[in-house]
């Protein structure tokens, strides 16, 4: 797919389009929306390129709060300023909030049923698979990363080891490896 210059690229047509788009994204996400957001915003709507998505998603991850909500704020703000950021936020929260409250009421009635527990375990496995598939799909972007794919792989494995094996707090891993990554990138960017 050819990369269009930003001025020729599709964009949200209105605040309503932005709200509806983020509402639909939010309604598709169970246990994580990375795969859904990437597919919708990059491949279907083409509001951003794959590299822009990776950069914005990286920023959204280090900001406090849920990643996809931060991304909605970034994208809404990019196209419509403060009003767009607030509409993107509302799109991500309004309808899902009502649904979650309704599901909480229903869950209290059926929480002890074995079918409900099995369904929740199944949804967790599906969410993990979606995240893994998205990671595999986006791995080709490492070829254009300033640090190169080898350093990215080393840092990714160090992150996995720190969180999964050593069970270090996320803040330590984020600031430790993030600091190393920033230093490496800075040295490579330096003329």
Secondary structure, 3 states (H helix, E strand, C coil): CCCCCHHHCCCCCCHHHHHHHHHHHHHHCCCCCHHHHHHHHHHHCCCCCHHHHHHHHHHHHHCCCCHHHHHHHHHHHHHHHHHHHHHHHHHHHHHHHHHHHHHHHHHHHHCCCHHHHHHHHHHHHHHHHHHHHHHHHHHHHHHHCCCHHHHHHHHHHHHHHHHHHCCCCHHHHHHHHHHHHHHHHHHHHCC
